[in-house]
Amino acid sequence: MLICGAHVGPTLTQPPRRTKPGSKPPMHLK
């Protein structure tokens, strides 16, 4: 969970609130 948030954090440049409870947002961006 920490790796996913850290990897999506700088990539999305958005708050971790949306990436934390949304493990699907990172997949959609990729």
KOLNU-535834 format. One record per residue (C-alpha): residue number from 1; x, y, z. Coordinates in steps of 0.02 Angstrom, whole numbers, plus 50000, padded with zeros to 5 digits. Layout:
! KOLNU-535834
nupa->NUM | u->X | v->Y | w->Z
...
//
This chain:
! KOLNU-535834
nupa->1 | u->50000 | v->50000 | w->50000
nupa->2 | u->50145 | v->50116 | w->50038
nupa->3 | u->50231 | v->50079 | w->49873
nupa->4 | u->50071 | v->50105 | w->49773
nupa->5 | u->50036 | v->50272 | w->49858
nupa->6 | u->50215 | v->50334 | w->49838
nupa->7 | u->50220 | v->50281 | w->49655
nupa->8 | u->50051 | v->50360 | w->49614
nupa->9 | u->50078 | v->50513 | w->49723
nupa->10 | u->50214 | v->50597 | w->49618
nupa->11 | u->50140 | v->50528 | w->49458
nupa->12 | u->49965 | v->50598 | w->49487
nupa->13 | u->50029 | v->50749 | w->49583
nupa->14 | u->49867 | v->50740 | w->49685
nupa->15 | u->49826 | v->50709 | w->49868
nupa->16 | u->49845 | v->50531 | w->49936
nupa->17 | u->49664 | v->50535 | w->49993
nupa->18 | u->49601 | v->50490 | w->49819
nupa->19 | u->49740 | v->50366 | w->49784
nupa->20 | u->49732 | v->50281 | w->49956
nupa->21 | u->49549 | v->50226 | w->49954
nupa->22 | u->49552 | v->50209 | w->49764
nupa->23 | u->49673 | v->50069 | w->49718
nupa->24 | u->49596 | v->50078 | w->49543
nupa->25 | u->49644 | v->50257 | w->49493
nupa->26 | u->49827 | v->50208 | w->49467
nupa->27 | u->49776 | v->50066 | w->49350
nupa->28 | u->49666 | v->50181 | w->49247
nupa->29 | u->49808 | v->50306 | w->49227
nupa->30 | u->49930 | v->50173 | w->49170
//
